[in-house]
Amino acid sequence: MVTPQRVLVTGATGYIGGRLVPRLLARGYQVRVLVRSPNKLAAVPWHDDVDIVAGDLADEDDARRACADVQTVFYLVHSMASGPDFEERELAMARTVAAAAAAAGVNRIVYLGGLHPENVELSRHMRSRAAVGRALLEGEVPAAVFQAGVVIGSGSASFEMIRHLSENLPVMPAPSWVRRTVEPIAIRDVMHYLERAPELPAGLNRTFDIGSHERLTYAGLMYGYAHEAGVRQRLIYALPIPAPALAGWWVALTTPIPHAMAVPLVQSLQHDAVSAEHDIDRYIPQPEGGLTGYRRAVKLALGKMASGEVETSWSNASNAPPSDPLPSDPDWAGRTVFVDNRERGSDVPAEDVWRVIQGIGGTNGWYSWPAAWAIRGVLDKLVGGAGLTRGRRHAGRLGVGDAVDWWRVEAIEEGPKRWLLRLHAEMKVPGQAWLELSVAPEDGGSVYRQRAIYFPSGLSGKLYWWLVLPFHGLIFPSMARNIIHRAAGLGATDDAAASIR
């Protein structure tokens, strides 16, 4: 009996890696993942089917431990970070992994980079990705470096940018780069090439351009989206200036993409991004039925969103360091902490209240003063935060690590004595903030508890709390009241449906 090949997937908490892992499992591979925070994989359906190694790719010992007994390494990490030394850090990490793979006897490294022209000055983001690809190709282990342009799929950052710009701006003055040519590729076709990469001939060491063979301008991408989404065609006017910094702010304010990601994303649009060759067709046959055209890719992505089947999302990708966990209550002694507690009893079953809690954020909102939340979201965007437009991946269920507007799910407990959702704030505030929503059965009904916790950082953190205190006095009482009211309505609807049946 032949032992299945073992592969290592780095970036398994990201958009690409999170989709690739279950596909590799379905093809019979033994899959190992290296993640800094294993708890971020607690809610994924394939959690128990993979070997999870906790560690950091930048650490030589961790990288060697992860590469042991592995035949193929999928290197699927990169950063939109804007730190002054991120290019050096990414290059050093790639070299560390390449050396660890060589020491472990790995057969192949697979990397997903970006399409870019030669002999031009690239943005820092694209320059870093190109440098990482070269470093892997120069290592001792043969590498397959796939280079893709705009990836179109439910939850991808590029698709979300196109979607929100197209839906929110009927008239769009845009920088000159909207006339640049791009070759999009559907996420399903990216997966097709990646999951078959371990089957490439031994010793093959080169780049492969991958795309749909369909060339459009960026303006054409938005026109095509509008057609498939059924919205009125947009009027797009190309201005005679590139203005990447200004455009980055514009994208950040009008889409869910935060400023720190929007600026490098926009800077990467300054050049054409089309395939120079399609040699991959000689080694990996195209998908059955051929490559996916742009409009069909948009249609498939919209269908996934409508049915709540978004596998992964850019907003849940974990390139950033994990947030600090909420300290336990006894640890608060001697520390400055501000807490807002609310509690409401009712005859509504705890299960119904929990359904409402799980649906918080996104299109459901925050059950109180929508205008106030919207204003706060805009202010957060202006200072480089996540804002409220990030939404959530699924309308009715959450998992640890999911993004919910400017929050991230840190903990979930589900019955039978208590249901709890803990959210950690990713908005720009001088301190650390959490929001806990819980419900427990009691006397034939339930008790709903709501707790906002804030650890200020210095004097500015304390001043911030006192400035927003009137805002809390408005939203938190009505939030508790409206959650119970919404839960009671769910129960009434279920009873009415049961009587009809």
C-alpha positions as a printed Julia matrix, in Angstrom:
501×3 Matrix{Float64}:
   0.0    0.0     0.0
   1.38   3.41   -1.03
   1.53   5.96    1.78
  -0.28   9.18    0.8
   1.99  12.13    0.19
   2.24  14.57    3.1
   2.0   18.26    2.27
   2.51  21.35    4.42
   0.19  24.32    3.93
   1.32  27.64    5.35
  -1.24  30.44    5.45
  -4.05  27.99    6.23
  -5.98  30.73    8.07
  -5.88  32.91    4.96
  -8.18  33.25    1.98
  -6.29  30.93   -0.38
  -4.9   28.46    2.15
  -8.23  28.01    3.9
  -9.8   26.88    0.62
  -6.89  24.75   -0.5
  -6.67  22.52    2.59
 -10.03  20.71    2.16
  -9.34  20.2    -1.55
  -5.98  18.59   -0.83
  -7.66  16.33    1.73
 -10.25  15.35   -0.87
  -7.42  14.36   -3.24
  -6.02  11.99   -0.61
  -3.07  13.99    0.71
  -2.02  14.0     4.34
  -2.12  17.67    5.26
  -0.1   19.51    7.89
  -0.67  23.19    8.62
   1.62  25.62   10.42
  -0.2   28.44   12.22
   0.75  30.89   14.93
  -2.62  30.56   16.7
  -4.22  27.09   16.38
  -7.4   28.36   18.07
  -8.17  30.27   14.86
  -8.8   26.91   13.18
 -11.16  25.66   15.87
 -14.28  26.3    13.81
 -13.14  25.02   10.4
 -14.78  21.75    9.32
 -11.44  20.09    8.52
  -9.88  20.82   11.92
  -9.71  17.15   12.97
  -8.43  15.94    9.6
  -5.11  17.8     9.58
  -1.92  17.83   11.61
  -1.77  21.27   13.23
   1.66  22.61   14.18
   1.86  25.79   16.24
   4.74  28.01   15.23
   6.08  30.96   13.28
   7.56  30.71    9.79
  10.17  33.28   10.73
  11.56  30.89   13.35
  14.08  28.43   11.9
  13.27  25.68   14.4
   9.52  26.0    13.82
   9.99  25.92   10.05
  12.18  22.8    10.21
   9.75  21.06   12.54
   6.87  21.8    10.18
   8.79  20.59    7.09
   9.82  17.23    8.59
   8.6   14.26    6.5
   6.86  16.57    4.04
   7.05  16.16    0.26
   5.44  19.46   -0.86
   5.33  22.83    0.9
   2.63  25.33   -0.08
   3.99  28.78    0.76
   0.84  30.91    0.81
   1.73  33.78    3.1
   2.27  37.4     2.21
   1.42  40.67    3.85
  -0.23  43.95    2.96
   1.62  45.44    5.88
   2.91  48.98    5.59
   5.72  48.71    8.14
   9.0   50.19    6.94
  10.82  46.85    6.91
   8.12  44.46    5.72
   9.97  43.71    2.45
  13.06  42.61    4.35
  10.99  40.54    6.79
   9.07  38.76    4.04
  12.24  37.99    2.09
  14.0   36.68    5.2
  11.01  34.46    6.03
  10.95  33.0     2.51
  14.65  32.18    2.74
  14.13  30.58    6.15
  11.41  28.31    4.75
  13.47  27.46    1.67
  16.41  26.43    3.87
  14.18  24.41    6.19
  12.6   22.63    3.22
  16.03  21.75    1.83
  17.21  20.41    5.18
  14.07  18.25    5.45
  14.39  16.81    1.95
  11.19  18.41    0.6
  10.56  17.69   -3.09
   8.8   20.92   -4.07
   7.75  24.36   -2.87
   4.59  25.94   -4.33
   4.06  29.7    -4.11
   1.27  31.98   -5.32
   2.56  35.39   -6.37
   1.19  38.14   -8.57
   1.29  38.93  -12.28
   3.53  41.9   -13.0
   5.4   43.37  -15.95
   9.17  43.2   -16.2
  11.58  46.13  -16.16
   9.25  48.6   -14.45
   9.24  50.07  -10.96
   6.74  47.98   -9.01
   4.86  48.94   -5.88
   6.42  47.82   -2.61
   3.79  45.11   -2.23
   4.29  43.63   -5.7
   8.07  44.08   -5.45
   8.06  42.05   -2.25
   5.98  39.25   -3.76
   8.28  39.1    -6.78
  11.35  38.99   -4.51
   9.84  36.14   -2.47
   9.23  34.18   -5.66
  12.82  34.68   -6.8
  14.17  33.63   -3.4
  12.23  30.38   -3.54
  13.38  29.68   -7.1
  17.0   30.29   -6.07
  16.78  27.78   -3.2
  17.87  24.15   -3.29
  14.3   22.81   -3.49
  12.56  23.09   -6.9
   9.76  25.65   -6.79
   6.6   26.24   -8.8
   5.79  29.94   -8.58
   2.29  30.65   -9.88
   1.64  34.28  -10.83
  -2.01  35.39  -10.84
  -3.74  38.7   -11.41
  -7.08  39.73   -9.92
  -8.62  36.73   -8.14
 -12.42  36.68   -8.48
 -14.3   34.73   -5.84
 -16.68  35.23   -2.96
 -14.76  36.82   -0.12
 -11.63  37.84   -2.04
 -10.33  41.35   -1.37
 -10.21  42.18   -5.1
 -13.78  41.02   -5.66
 -15.04  42.92   -2.61
 -13.36  46.1    -3.85
 -14.94  45.72   -7.29
 -18.33  44.87   -5.77
 -18.56  47.81   -3.4
 -17.2   50.36   -5.86
 -19.67  49.17   -8.49
 -22.68  49.07   -6.18
 -22.04  52.23   -4.17
 -20.81  54.68   -6.8
 -23.08  55.2    -9.84
 -20.7   57.94  -11.04
 -17.04  57.3   -10.4
 -14.17  59.68  -11.09
 -11.21  57.31  -11.08
  -7.44  57.48  -11.46
  -5.84  56.7   -14.81
  -5.11  53.1   -13.8
  -8.75  52.11  -14.49
  -7.59  51.9   -18.12
  -4.89  49.36  -17.28
  -5.36  45.85  -18.61
  -5.8   42.9   -16.28
  -6.31  39.17  -16.77
  -8.64  38.01  -13.99
  -8.82  34.45  -12.75
 -11.61  32.69  -10.89
 -10.77  31.33   -7.45
 -11.88  27.87   -8.6
  -9.21  27.94  -11.32
  -6.54  29.07   -8.86
  -7.49  26.07   -6.72
  -7.36  23.81   -9.78
  -3.71  24.67  -10.4
  -2.59  24.7    -6.78
  -4.09  21.36   -5.78
  -2.4   19.66   -8.76
   0.98  21.3    -8.23
   2.42  18.3    -6.31
   1.97  16.3    -9.54
   4.32  18.53  -11.58
   7.43  16.77  -12.96
  10.25  16.37  -10.47
  12.93  19.04  -10.67
  10.75  21.59  -12.48
  11.8   25.02  -11.16
  10.11  28.03  -12.74
   7.3   30.59  -12.74
   3.92  29.99  -14.36
   1.53  32.77  -15.33
  -2.07  31.73  -14.69
  -5.19  33.55  -15.82
  -8.48  33.24  -17.65
  -7.04  34.16  -21.11
  -9.52  37.07  -20.98
  -8.14  40.6   -20.88
 -10.17  43.51  -19.52
  -9.53  46.95  -18.14
 -10.24  47.65  -14.48
 -13.17  49.75  -15.64
 -14.32  46.72  -17.64
 -14.27  44.62  -14.46
 -16.7   47.05  -12.83
 -18.94  47.19  -15.92
 -19.04  43.39  -16.0
 -19.86  43.2   -12.3
 -22.72  45.67  -12.7
 -24.16  43.56  -15.51
 -24.08  40.3   -13.51
 -25.32  41.92  -10.3
 -28.23  43.61  -12.07
 -27.29  47.15  -11.08
 -27.37  50.16  -13.39
 -24.26  50.58  -15.49
 -21.7   52.84  -13.86
 -20.24  56.01  -15.36
 -16.49  55.83  -14.89
 -14.28  58.79  -15.77
 -10.52  58.25  -15.9
  -8.58  61.2   -14.51
  -5.19  62.02  -16.04
  -3.33  61.35  -12.78
  -2.52  58.0   -11.08
  -2.95  59.35   -7.5
  -2.43  55.97   -5.74
  -2.37  57.44   -2.21
  -5.57  59.43   -2.71
  -7.22  56.46   -4.45
  -6.24  54.25   -1.53
  -8.1   56.5     0.87
 -11.09  56.58   -1.5
 -11.2   52.78   -1.67
 -10.87  52.52    2.11
 -13.81  54.88    2.69
 -16.16  53.37    0.11
 -15.41  49.64    0.53
 -14.79  47.27    3.46
 -11.05  47.2     2.66
  -9.13  48.95    5.47
  -6.7   51.72    4.61
  -3.63  49.62    5.46
  -4.69  47.09    2.8
  -6.33  49.48    0.32
  -3.19  51.56   -0.31
  -0.88  48.67   -1.34
  -3.76  47.06   -3.24
  -4.31  50.23   -5.27
  -0.58  50.77   -5.75
  -0.45  47.32   -7.34
  -2.92  48.47  -10.02
  -0.52  50.97  -11.61
   0.63  48.5   -14.29
  -0.95  45.97  -16.63
  -1.31  42.51  -15.07
  -1.63  40.0   -17.89
  -0.05  36.63  -18.64
   3.1   36.58  -20.75
   2.79  32.82  -21.29
   0.41  29.95  -20.62
   2.97  27.16  -20.37
   1.13  25.64  -17.41
  -1.25  24.07  -19.96
   1.56  21.65  -20.94
   1.76  20.28  -17.41
  -1.69  20.69  -15.86
  -4.73  20.34  -18.16
  -7.31  23.08  -17.94
 -10.39  22.36  -15.8
 -13.15  20.3   -17.36
 -15.19  22.71  -19.45
 -12.3   25.15  -19.73
 -11.21  28.15  -17.72
 -13.86  30.32  -16.07
 -14.62  33.61  -17.76
 -14.85  36.8   -15.73
 -18.62  37.24  -15.8
 -19.22  33.61  -14.91
 -16.76  33.97  -12.03
 -18.73  37.01  -10.79
 -22.0   35.11  -11.13
 -20.62  32.16   -9.15
 -19.29  34.47   -6.43
 -22.64  36.25   -6.1
 -24.38  32.88   -5.89
 -22.1   31.76   -3.07
 -22.82  34.96   -1.18
 -26.56  34.64   -1.65
 -26.58  31.06   -0.35
 -24.25  31.8     2.59
 -21.58  29.41    1.28
 -18.55  31.71    1.43
 -15.73  29.33    2.39
 -13.11  31.92    3.31
 -12.89  35.7     3.29
 -10.08  38.23    3.13
 -11.45  39.72    6.38
 -10.81  36.45    8.22
  -7.28  36.05    6.92
  -4.85  36.12    9.81
  -1.75  37.91    8.56
  -1.83  40.22   11.55
  -0.63  39.08   14.97
  -3.42  37.56   17.1
  -5.19  39.89   19.5
  -4.52  39.69   23.21
  -7.05  37.42   24.93
  -9.4   39.0    27.43
  -7.81  38.78   30.89
  -9.85  36.84   33.41
 -11.81  38.88   35.94
  -9.49  38.18   38.9
  -6.59  39.62   36.88
  -8.35  42.98   36.71
  -7.41  43.79   40.29
  -5.05  46.74   40.39
  -5.63  47.61   36.71
  -7.67  50.41   35.2
 -10.69  48.88   33.53
 -14.05  50.31   32.5
 -17.06  47.99   32.31
 -20.62  48.53   31.14
 -22.92  45.72   32.37
 -26.51  45.15   31.24
 -28.88  42.33   32.2
 -32.47  41.58   31.15
 -34.69  38.68   32.09
 -37.57  37.52   29.88
 -39.8   34.57   29.08
 -38.07  34.14   25.7
 -36.25  30.78   25.35
 -32.47  31.06   25.52
 -32.13  29.32   22.16
 -34.1   32.09   20.44
 -32.02  34.8    22.08
 -28.87  33.0    20.98
 -30.06  32.96   17.37
 -30.3   36.74   17.47
 -26.91  37.11   19.15
 -25.26  34.91   16.49
 -26.75  37.09   13.75
 -25.42  40.39   15.07
 -23.57  42.78   12.77
 -23.46  42.83    8.98
 -26.84  43.43    7.39
 -28.61  42.81   10.71
 -26.76  45.69   12.36
 -26.3   46.18   16.08
 -29.94  46.43   17.17
 -29.66  50.04   18.32
 -29.19  53.53   16.92
 -27.99  52.58   13.39
 -27.04  56.18   12.57
 -24.77  56.4    15.62
 -23.04  53.13   14.7
 -22.65  54.32   11.09
 -21.06  57.61   12.16
 -18.66  55.78   14.46
 -17.79  53.44   11.61
 -16.95  56.3     9.27
 -14.77  57.93   11.95
 -12.93  54.63   12.42
 -12.32  54.38    8.67
 -10.91  57.92    8.61
  -8.23  56.96   11.13
  -7.36  53.73    9.31
  -9.6   51.27   11.17
 -11.81  48.46    9.88
 -15.09  50.4    10.07
 -18.51  48.77    9.88
 -18.55  47.9     6.17
 -16.44  44.76    6.58
 -19.62  42.84    7.42
 -19.47  39.11    8.17
 -18.93  35.92    6.18
 -22.18  34.15    7.1
 -25.46  35.82    8.0
 -26.54  33.37   10.69
 -23.51  31.61   12.16
 -20.1   32.53   13.5
 -16.82  30.81   14.27
 -13.77  31.78   16.3
 -11.63  34.14   14.24
 -14.49  35.43   12.07
 -14.65  39.16   11.39
 -17.88  40.95   12.33
 -17.68  44.56   11.15
 -14.94  46.09   13.33
 -14.94  43.17   15.76
 -13.39  39.7    15.63
 -14.86  36.62   17.29
 -12.6   35.6    20.16
 -14.74  32.97   21.9
 -18.02  31.11   21.46
 -19.77  28.88   24.01
 -22.93  27.02   23.06
 -25.12  25.65   25.89
 -26.65  23.92   27.59
 -26.2   26.15   30.64
 -24.94  29.24   28.82
 -24.46  30.58   25.31
 -21.76  33.24   24.92
 -20.23  35.33   22.16
 -17.1   37.36   22.91
 -15.92  39.94   20.4
 -12.58  41.74   20.42
 -12.51  45.24   18.91
 -10.3   45.93   15.9
 -11.34  49.56   15.66
  -8.7   52.21   16.25
  -8.93  53.04   19.96
  -6.3   53.91   22.6
  -6.66  50.63   24.45
  -8.21  47.17   24.22
 -11.98  46.63   24.05
 -14.28  43.59   24.18
 -18.01  43.02   23.93
 -19.59  39.95   25.53
 -23.15  38.86   24.77
 -24.51  35.83   26.63
 -27.79  34.17   27.52
 -28.69  31.45   30.03
 -31.95  29.55   30.68
 -33.77  30.61   33.86
 -37.29  29.96   35.28
 -38.84  28.87   32.01
 -37.31  31.79   30.14
 -33.83  33.24   29.98
 -31.5   35.94   31.25
 -29.59  38.0    28.71
 -26.3   39.56   29.84
 -24.24  42.12   27.99
 -20.83  43.35   29.01
 -18.51  45.91   27.38
 -14.95  45.84   28.75
 -12.29  48.43   28.03
  -8.67  48.53   29.15
  -7.43  52.08   28.43
  -3.91  52.85   27.3
  -2.6   55.87   29.15
  -4.4   59.17   29.61
  -5.7   59.21   26.03
  -7.42  55.87   26.65
  -9.18  57.18   29.74
 -10.26  60.37   27.97
 -11.61  58.28   25.11
 -13.83  56.27   27.47
 -15.31  59.36   29.04
 -15.93  60.94   25.64
 -17.86  57.91   24.35
 -19.71  57.3    27.61
 -22.82  59.27   26.47
 -22.81  57.17   23.28
 -22.73  53.98   25.38
 -25.56  55.3    27.51
 -27.7   55.46   24.39
 -26.78  52.32   22.5
 -26.17  49.66   25.14
 -29.56  49.78   26.95
 -31.46  49.78   23.64
 -29.25  46.98   22.29
 -30.18  44.71   25.19
 -33.86  45.61   24.87
 -34.0   45.15   21.1
 -32.17  41.8    21.13
 -34.82  40.4    23.47
 -37.58  41.95   21.35
 -36.12  40.46   18.15
 -35.79  37.04   19.82
 -39.43  37.16   20.93
 -40.4   37.89   17.35
 -38.45  34.86   16.14
 -40.34  32.64   18.55
 -43.68  34.04   17.42
 -42.78  33.46   13.78
 -41.75  29.86   14.49
 -45.03  29.23   16.37
 -47.06  30.65   13.5
 -45.23  28.49   10.97
 -45.78  25.39   13.13
 -49.53  26.08   13.36
 -49.78  26.41    9.58
 -48.07  23.06    9.1
